[in-house]
Amino acid sequence: MTSSPTILPGLGSRTLVMGVLNVTPDSFSDGGLFLDLPDALAHAERLEAEGADIIDIGGESTRPGYVPIGPEEEQRRVLPVIRELAPKLTVPISIDTYRAATARAALVAGARIVNDIWGLQHDPDMAAVVAEHGAPVVMMHNRPQADAAIDIVADMLAFFERSLDLARRAGIPDRNVILDPGIGFGKTGEQNIEALRRLPEFKALGFPLLIGASRKSVLGRFYAPDVPPRERLFGSIGGHVAAVARGADIVRVHDVKAHAEACRVADALVRSPA
């Protein structure tokens, strides 16, 4: 695996936990809970206290069927939170956006990492912004819609090659790249499971892997239909621990304390002692 970004010194030696902070009215499991600035700040500080290594802040819901918002509204939601949190937190902030303008504004405000659900392929300026700021970037696989007929792993590998080419052409060093298979994005339920099963094939590309299955519908299939996403904790832990055993280096989660504890145990079993 390539060397770790300097702002993530534990990456590769243990599983890092990325805590989710959605500053949105319509996210699938916590929409509306942290729209007010004091609530968002308190939640971020709680996530850090529970063991988060990264706080991932997003201002637009990207759940299935979401309605896109404009960059002005996205920035109105996230920038005040980032400005307030950056000097207070001891862990880095990542900005969850596929827009270069929002990424640039967030990095100026104090974010340190860009988490792009389109792997630098949506906004032609995104790679240049990431390179300019020397930021680590999470490049996630995505598709406009699921297609059960395709070989999803082949599609993902080709997607990552395109993203890596964009990153390298822009001058983003390999050590700043993290790959995300995009669980729950542009895939059928079976394709999501297949992607998780075959994580070693993505790990073989030589980059850290981030997995974000927390509370998602791919886990909902293992619950009764009336169980809401917020009650999928044990399934989320199961999926993420299995992912760690298959090579995941970062888990993106809503429930930080439980995942931090579970990942410490998983690391003791699957990672070589330092």
C-alpha positions as CSV (number, residue, x, y, z in Angstrom):
1,M,0.0,0.0,0.0
2,T,1.2,3.6,-0.7
3,S,2.4,5.6,2.3
4,S,-0.2,7.4,4.4
5,P,-1.1,11.1,4.2
6,T,0.7,13.0,7.0
7,I,-2.6,14.2,8.5
8,L,-3.7,10.5,9.0
9,P,-0.6,9.0,10.7
10,G,-2.5,5.8,11.9
11,L,-3.7,4.9,8.5
12,G,-2.6,1.4,7.6
13,S,-1.6,0.4,11.1
14,R,-5.1,0.4,12.5
15,T,-8.7,1.0,11.3
16,L,-9.6,4.7,11.3
17,V,-13.2,5.7,12.1
18,M,-14.8,8.5,10.1
19,G,-17.7,10.0,11.9
20,V,-20.6,11.3,9.8
21,L,-22.0,14.8,10.3
22,N,-24.9,15.6,7.9
23,V,-25.9,19.2,7.9
24,T,-28.9,18.4,5.8
25,P,-32.7,18.3,6.2
26,D,-33.2,15.1,4.2
27,S,-30.4,12.6,4.8
28,F,-31.7,9.0,5.0
29,S,-31.1,8.3,8.7
30,D,-30.4,11.6,10.4
31,G,-31.8,14.3,8.2
32,G,-32.7,17.5,10.1
33,L,-31.0,16.6,13.3
34,F,-28.0,18.8,12.9
35,L,-29.2,21.7,10.8
36,D,-28.8,24.2,13.6
37,L,-25.2,25.3,14.2
38,P,-25.1,24.6,17.9
39,D,-26.5,21.0,17.3
40,A,-23.9,20.4,14.6
41,L,-21.0,21.6,16.7
42,A,-22.1,19.6,19.7
43,H,-22.5,16.4,17.6
44,A,-19.0,16.8,16.0
45,E,-17.4,17.2,19.4
46,R,-19.3,14.2,20.6
47,L,-18.1,12.1,17.7
48,E,-14.5,13.1,18.4
49,A,-14.9,12.2,22.1
50,E,-16.3,8.8,21.1
51,G,-13.2,8.0,19.1
52,A,-13.6,9.5,15.6
53,D,-10.4,10.0,13.7
54,I,-12.0,12.1,11.0
55,I,-15.2,14.2,11.0
56,D,-16.9,14.1,7.6
57,I,-19.2,17.0,7.0
58,G,-21.8,17.1,4.2
59,G,-24.4,19.6,3.2
60,E,-26.3,17.7,0.5
61,S,-28.1,14.4,0.9
62,T,-27.0,11.9,-1.7
63,R,-29.5,9.1,-0.7
64,P,-31.3,7.3,-3.5
65,G,-33.7,9.7,-5.3
66,Y,-32.1,12.8,-3.7
67,V,-32.9,16.3,-5.1
68,P,-29.6,18.2,-5.8
69,I,-29.1,21.6,-4.3
70,G,-27.0,24.4,-5.6
71,P,-23.4,25.1,-4.4
72,E,-24.5,28.3,-2.7
73,E,-26.9,26.4,-0.4
74,E,-24.4,23.6,0.1
75,Q,-21.8,26.1,1.3
76,R,-24.3,28.0,3.4
77,R,-24.9,24.8,5.4
78,V,-21.3,23.5,5.8
79,L,-18.9,26.5,5.9
80,P,-20.1,28.0,9.3
81,V,-19.7,24.5,10.8
82,I,-16.2,24.0,9.4
83,R,-15.1,27.5,10.5
84,E,-16.2,26.9,14.0
85,L,-14.9,23.3,14.3
86,A,-11.5,23.5,12.6
87,P,-9.8,25.4,15.5
88,K,-11.5,23.2,18.2
89,L,-11.1,19.7,16.9
90,T,-7.9,17.7,17.2
91,V,-8.9,15.4,14.3
92,P,-9.1,16.5,10.6
93,I,-12.4,17.5,8.9
94,S,-13.3,16.1,5.6
95,I,-15.8,17.8,3.2
96,D,-18.2,15.5,1.6
97,T,-18.9,17.1,-1.8
98,Y,-18.5,16.5,-5.5
99,R,-18.3,20.3,-6.3
100,A,-14.9,21.9,-6.7
101,A,-16.2,25.3,-5.6
102,T,-17.5,23.8,-2.3
103,A,-14.3,21.8,-1.8
104,R,-12.1,24.9,-2.3
105,A,-14.2,27.0,0.1
106,A,-14.2,24.2,2.7
107,L,-10.5,23.7,2.5
108,V,-9.9,27.4,3.0
109,A,-12.3,27.3,6.0
110,G,-10.3,24.6,7.6
111,A,-11.3,21.2,6.1
112,R,-8.3,19.0,5.4
113,I,-9.7,16.1,3.3
114,V,-12.0,16.0,0.3
115,N,-14.5,13.1,0.1
116,D,-15.9,13.0,-3.5
117,I,-18.7,10.6,-4.3
118,W,-17.9,10.9,-8.0
119,G,-14.2,10.1,-7.7
120,L,-13.0,13.4,-9.4
121,Q,-15.2,12.6,-12.4
122,H,-18.2,14.9,-11.9
123,D,-16.5,18.4,-11.7
124,P,-13.6,18.9,-14.1
125,D,-12.0,21.4,-11.6
126,M,-12.1,19.1,-8.6
127,A,-8.7,17.3,-9.1
128,A,-7.0,20.7,-9.5
129,V,-8.5,22.0,-6.3
130,V,-7.4,18.9,-4.4
131,A,-3.9,19.2,-5.8
132,E,-3.6,22.9,-5.1
133,H,-4.4,22.4,-1.5
134,G,-2.3,19.2,-1.0
135,A,-5.4,17.5,0.4
136,P,-6.0,13.8,0.7
137,V,-8.9,12.7,-1.4
138,V,-11.4,9.9,-1.1
139,M,-12.4,8.8,-4.6
140,M,-15.7,6.8,-4.5
141,H,-17.1,4.6,-7.2
142,N,-20.5,5.7,-8.5
143,R,-22.9,5.2,-11.4
144,P,-25.9,7.3,-12.5
145,Q,-28.1,4.2,-11.9
146,A,-27.7,0.6,-11.1
147,D,-27.5,-2.0,-13.9
148,A,-27.9,-5.6,-12.8
149,A,-26.5,-6.9,-16.1
150,I,-23.0,-5.5,-15.8
151,D,-19.9,-7.0,-14.1
152,I,-19.8,-4.6,-11.2
153,V,-16.3,-5.3,-10.1
154,A,-14.9,-4.8,-13.6
155,D,-16.9,-1.5,-13.8
156,M,-15.4,-0.4,-10.5
157,L,-11.9,-1.2,-11.4
158,A,-12.2,0.7,-14.7
159,F,-13.8,3.7,-12.8
160,F,-10.9,3.7,-10.4
161,E,-8.4,3.7,-13.2
162,R,-10.0,6.8,-14.7
163,S,-10.1,8.5,-11.3
164,L,-6.4,7.7,-10.7
165,D,-5.5,9.0,-14.1
166,L,-7.3,12.3,-13.3
167,A,-5.6,12.5,-9.9
168,R,-2.1,11.9,-11.3
169,R,-2.5,14.3,-14.2
170,A,-3.5,17.0,-11.7
171,G,-0.5,16.3,-9.6
172,I,-2.2,14.6,-6.6
173,P,0.4,12.2,-5.2
174,D,-0.6,8.5,-4.7
175,R,0.0,8.8,-1.0
176,N,-3.0,11.3,-0.8
177,V,-5.4,8.9,-2.5
178,I,-8.0,6.7,-0.7
179,L,-10.5,4.6,-2.7
180,D,-14.1,3.9,-1.7
181,P,-16.1,1.2,-3.4
182,G,-19.3,3.2,-3.0
183,I,-21.6,0.9,-1.1
184,G,-25.1,1.9,-1.8
185,F,-24.3,4.0,-4.8
186,G,-25.2,2.9,-8.4
187,K,-25.4,-0.8,-7.5
188,T,-28.1,-3.4,-6.9
189,G,-28.3,-5.1,-3.5
190,E,-26.4,-8.1,-4.8
191,Q,-23.8,-5.9,-6.4
192,N,-23.2,-4.1,-3.1
193,I,-22.6,-7.5,-1.4
194,E,-20.4,-8.6,-4.2
195,A,-18.3,-5.4,-3.9
196,L,-17.8,-6.1,-0.2
197,R,-16.9,-9.7,-0.7
198,R,-14.3,-8.8,-3.3
199,L,-12.5,-6.0,-1.4
200,P,-9.1,-7.7,-1.8
201,E,-9.3,-7.0,-5.6
202,F,-9.6,-3.2,-4.9
203,K,-6.9,-3.4,-2.2
204,A,-4.6,-4.9,-4.8
205,L,-4.6,-1.5,-6.5
206,G,-2.3,-0.4,-3.7
207,F,-4.4,2.3,-1.9
208,P,-6.2,2.5,1.4
209,L,-9.8,1.6,1.3
210,L,-12.7,3.4,2.9
211,I,-16.0,1.6,3.4
212,G,-19.3,3.3,4.3
213,A,-22.1,0.9,4.8
214,S,-23.5,2.5,8.0
215,R,-27.3,2.1,8.3
216,K,-27.7,1.7,4.5
217,S,-30.3,-0.2,2.6
218,V,-27.8,-2.9,1.7
219,L,-28.1,-3.9,5.4
220,G,-31.8,-3.3,5.5
221,R,-32.4,-6.6,3.7
222,F,-31.3,-8.4,6.9
223,Y,-33.9,-6.6,9.0
224,A,-37.7,-6.6,9.2
225,P,-39.2,-4.0,6.8
226,D,-40.3,-1.8,9.6
227,V,-36.9,-1.4,11.2
228,P,-35.7,2.2,10.6
229,P,-32.1,3.0,9.4
230,R,-31.2,4.3,12.8
231,E,-31.7,0.9,14.3
232,R,-29.3,-1.0,12.0
233,L,-26.3,-0.6,14.3
234,F,-25.5,-4.3,14.8
235,G,-25.7,-5.0,11.0
236,S,-23.5,-1.9,10.4
237,I,-20.9,-3.3,12.8
238,G,-21.0,-6.7,11.2
239,G,-20.6,-5.3,7.7
240,H,-17.7,-3.1,8.7
241,V,-15.8,-5.7,10.8
242,A,-16.1,-8.1,7.8
243,A,-14.8,-5.3,5.6
244,V,-11.8,-4.7,7.9
245,A,-11.0,-8.4,7.6
246,R,-11.0,-8.0,3.8
247,G,-8.7,-5.0,3.8
248,A,-10.7,-1.9,4.7
249,D,-8.6,0.9,6.4
250,I,-11.3,3.4,7.2
251,V,-15.0,3.0,8.1
252,R,-17.4,5.8,7.7
253,V,-20.1,5.5,10.3
254,H,-22.9,7.3,12.2
255,D,-22.3,5.3,15.5
256,V,-18.7,6.1,16.4
257,K,-18.2,4.6,19.8
258,A,-19.5,1.2,19.0
259,H,-17.5,1.0,15.8
260,A,-14.3,2.3,17.4
261,E,-14.6,-0.6,20.0
262,A,-15.4,-3.2,17.4
263,C,-12.5,-2.1,15.1
264,R,-10.0,-2.3,17.9
265,V,-10.9,-6.0,18.3
266,A,-10.9,-6.6,14.6
267,D,-7.5,-5.0,14.2
268,A,-6.1,-7.2,17.0
269,L,-7.1,-10.2,15.0
270,V,-6.4,-9.2,11.4
271,R,-3.5,-6.7,11.5
272,S,0.1,-7.6,12.1
273,P,1.4,-6.1,15.4
274,A,3.4,-2.9,14.9
